[in-house]
Amino acid sequence: MPVDWDVSSKISQEESDMYGMIAKLVILPGKREEMIGILRESAASMPGCFSYVVAEDSADENVIWVTEVWDSQTSHDASLSLPAVKNVIPRGKAIVSNFEKIAVTTPVWGVGIPVPQPFD
């Protein structure tokens, strides 16, 4: 029996409403490790967050990339009200010289990320 590789058309919009974001943070010189610690501290336990990856830019020692996958945009937006997040925002703002939302995405698949099952 041949495999139907086009499952995207079989997944309802309601089931595929995950929310993703890729952001670039430019950090003040010498403060990148501090910012990574702040992000680690605040993002440790956020309801609805499937993946939160913080990466150092290989070419610029003052840049951090954050890639997020959420069960919904609502969960993402609600995370900004969590005490663990709210409490570190002033510390982060003090050492971030520029925040740029590079892309908003709709994740459809990823290792370790729950994926809606196609309709039969």
C-alpha positions in Angstrom: 0.0 0.0 0.0 1.5 3.4 -1.0 2.2 6.0 1.7 0.2 9.2 1.5 2.9 11.8 2.2 0.4 14.7 1.9 -1.1 14.6 5.4 -1.2 18.4 5.7 -4.5 18.5 3.8 -6.0 16.0 6.2 -5.3 17.9 9.4 -8.0 20.4 10.5 -7.0 24.0 11.0 -8.2 23.7 14.6 -5.8 20.9 15.3 -2.8 22.6 13.7 -3.0 26.0 15.5 0.4 25.7 17.2 2.3 29.0 17.4 6.0 29.5 16.8 8.3 32.5 17.0 11.9 33.1 16.1 13.5 36.1 17.8 16.9 37.8 17.6 18.1 39.5 20.7 21.1 41.8 20.6 22.7 41.9 24.0 25.0 44.6 25.4 28.7 43.6 25.1 29.8 41.1 27.7 26.2 40.4 28.9 25.3 37.4 26.7 25.8 34.7 29.3 23.8 36.7 31.8 20.9 37.0 29.3 21.1 33.2 28.7 20.8 32.7 32.4 17.8 35.0 32.6 16.0 33.2 29.8 16.8 29.8 31.4 15.4 31.0 34.7 12.2 32.4 33.3 11.4 29.8 30.7 11.9 26.7 32.8 8.2 25.9 33.3 5.7 27.6 31.0 2.3 25.9 30.4 1.7 25.2 26.7 5.4 25.6 25.7 6.6 22.5 23.7 10.0 23.9 22.8 12.1 26.9 23.9 15.6 26.9 22.3 18.1 29.6 23.2 21.2 29.6 20.9 24.3 31.7 20.7 25.0 33.3 17.3 28.2 31.8 15.9 29.3 35.0 14.2 28.3 37.7 16.7 29.1 37.3 20.4 26.3 39.8 21.3 23.4 37.9 19.6 21.1 35.3 21.0 18.4 33.5 18.9 15.3 32.2 20.6 13.1 29.7 18.8 9.7 28.9 20.5 6.9 26.4 19.8 3.7 26.7 21.7 0.4 24.8 21.7 -1.3 28.2 20.8 -0.7 31.9 20.6 -2.9 32.2 23.6 -0.5 30.2 25.7 2.4 32.2 24.4 0.7 35.5 25.3 -0.3 34.2 28.7 3.3 33.3 29.5 4.2 37.0 29.6 2.0 37.2 32.7 3.6 34.4 34.6 5.5 35.6 37.8 8.7 33.8 36.7 8.6 35.8 33.4 7.3 39.1 34.7 10.0 39.2 37.5 12.9 38.9 35.0 11.6 41.3 32.3 13.2 44.4 33.9 16.6 42.6 34.2 16.4 41.5 30.6 15.4 44.8 29.2 18.4 46.4 31.0 20.9 44.3 28.9 19.0 43.9 25.6 19.9 46.6 23.1 17.6 45.3 20.4 14.8 42.7 20.1 13.6 41.7 16.7 10.8 39.3 16.0 12.2 37.6 12.9 9.3 35.3 12.1 6.0 34.1 13.5 5.3 30.5 12.3 2.7 27.8 12.5 4.7 24.7 13.5 3.4 21.5 11.8 6.1 18.9 12.9 9.2 18.6 15.0 11.1 15.9 16.9 9.5 15.8 20.4 6.6 18.1 19.5 3.1 16.6 19.6 1.7 16.4 16.1 -2.1 16.2 15.2 -3.0 12.9 13.6 -4.4 12.9 10.1 -8.0 12.1 9.6 -8.9 8.6 8.4 
